[in-house]
C-alpha cells in the first residue's frame, strides 16, 4: 500500500504493508533513530512522535493510519526554537533527562507548553505522568518546565 504523509515538514510516500507499524517505518525506511522500538505496547514512551501535533506512540500505529497526517520526530524538533526554549529552561533548573527518556520528555514538554506558557503543577504532573523513567525528580522537572515556559513566552511576545 502506498502511504503518503508529511514527515518532519516534508511530503513523503512509501510502499509498505498497511499493518506495518509506524515505528518500524520511521526507523527502517527513514533512518530516524530517536524513535525506539522497546515495549511495542505504548508503555515505555520511547517511540513517541507528534502526529498532527499530538503525542503519539508510533509502536501502536499501523502504517495506514499515518496516511495524510503530519508526523514530526525528535530529529525535527531539535532544529526548532521550541527545543532551544526547553533546553535552556531545563538547563537553568538542572533538569537533564537521560538518553532513554530525553526525546519523549522534550516532545511532551513542547506539547504542554503549546497549550500554556505557564502550566500549573497539577497540569505538569498529569501531562508528564506517562513517562515512567525516574531520572528526574518532579520538583526539578517542574522548575525546568516553568522556566522553559517563561523563555518561550518572552520569545513569542518579542515578535
N, C-alpha and C positions, 0 to 999 in steps of 0.2 A: 504494500500500500504506500502510495506517495503521500507524505505528510508535509504540509507547508506551515511554517510558523516563523515568528520573529525570535531570533536568538541574539541576545545582547545587542539589540537595536539593528540587527541585520536580517533581511529576509533569507530564509533557508528552506530547502526542501530535501527530503531524504526518503529513500525507498526502503522501508523496513516492515517486518511483520507487525500488524496493528497491535498485538498484545505485548510486544517487547516493551520493557519498562524504560521510562524516560531517563532514569539514572544511568542505565547502560548505554543508551544512545548518546547522551552527553559526554560520557567518558570515552566510549569506543569510537564514535564517529567524529566527535568534535574535539577530542583531547582536552576536555575540561576536567582537571583533576582535583579541583577544590571540592567537588561532589564525590562523596564516598558511598560505596555500597556496603553497609555494615550489617544491619539487622534485617533489612528487607520487609519490615513491618511498621515503619513510621514511628519507631520508639526512640531511636538514638538521636535523630535530627541531623546526622552527618550528610544527608542527601538534600538538605534544604536549598530551595531555589525560590525565586519570586516568579509566580505565574499570574499575569495580569495584576501585578503589584501586591499579590497576597502570598504570604509564606506558604510553601507547599512542599510536601515530602515527595521528591521525584521517584523514590522507590515504589510508591503506591500508584503512580500514574502510568497507565498503558499509553503507548505512543500515540494512538489515535486521538486521545484526549488533548494532546498538545496542538492539534490542528487549528490554525487560525489564532492561536494565543500568542501573547508576548511573554517570553521566557527570559529571565535575567539570572545570571550566576554571580558568584562572588568575584570571579575574574573581572567581570564588567564593573561591578560595584567598586572594586579597588581603585578604579580610574575616576571616580566621581568626587565631587565636592562633599557630598554627604559622608563618604568614607573618611575624608580628612577631618570633618567635624567630629565624628565619633572617635577617631583615633586620638585627636587632641584632647577630647573630654575624658576618655579612658586614661590616657597618659597622666593628665592632671590629677586624677583620683588614684593613680597607682593600680589601675584595673588592666591586667594583662591576661586575656584569655589564652588558654593553652592551644596547641595546634589541633587538638581534637574538636574543640568547640568554637574556635575563632570565627570561621565563616558563618556558622549558624548564629552565634551571638551578634555578630556585626549586622547581618541581614535582619535579624529580629529587632535590633536597636534602631536600625534605619526605618523599618516599617512602623515601629512605635512612634518615633519622632516625626514621621509623616502625618500622624494623626494629631499630635500635640507636641509643641516645643517644651511644655512643662508638665510631663505626666506625673501623676501622684504616685506615692509609694505603693498604693494598692494596685494601680494600673500596671506599674512595672512588675510587681510580683505576679499578677495574673498573666501578663503578656509573656514573661520570661519563664514561667513555671514548667514549660515543656522541655527546657534544656536541663538535662539531668547531671551534666558534668559539674563537679564541685570545686573546680579550680579557683573560683572567685566567690568570696562571701557576698551576701546580699547587700550589706552596707556599702561596700566598695563599688559594687555594680550600680547601686542606686546613685551614689555620688558621681560616678562616671557618666551615667545617662543624664543626670541633671545638668552637668557641665556641658556635655555634648549638645543638649537641647538649647542651652544658653548661647553656645557658639553658633549653632545653626540659625537660631532666631536672629542674632546680630548680622550674620552673613546675608540672610534673606531680606532683612529690612534695610540693608545698605544699598540694595539695588534700586 
